[in-house]
């Protein structure tokens, strides 16, 4: 809040040439009292995003594996997020395989990325679907998921 006020104040000074009104934080130039434990990080939030959100591996013969798809996980929030692991979920998750998980135990700062590589490894013929879920340590961060599709031949 104080940084927004400061930017507005600078625009007022440059454009009009008058003084700034008192700061909305506490009305003077002294820093706010944070002795109550509030470190003024209320504007920080954690948010993970996975891309692509969906991938169709196409048709794969039984006993073989598809081409590898790399999923990129990005911290698009303003606070660091610890990622504990990537996991495959859903009743047909057995038909997919995580080859490489560079996200395991990573502390992603804002806009930092990690990657997860996945293959379709069909065990039975038919259409297979599952989700790739990225599991953060914090329970208040929604785990992003990507939908996986594949056809076993």
Buried (B, 14 or more C-beta within 10 A) or exposed (E): EEEEBEEEBEEBEEEEEEEEEEBEBEEEEEEEEEEEEEEEEEEEBBBBBBEEEEBBBEEBEEEEBBEEBBBBBBBBBBBBBBBBBBBBBBEBBBBBBBEEBBBEEBEBEBEEBBEBBBBBBBEEEEEBBBBBBBBBEEEEBEBBBBBBBBBBE
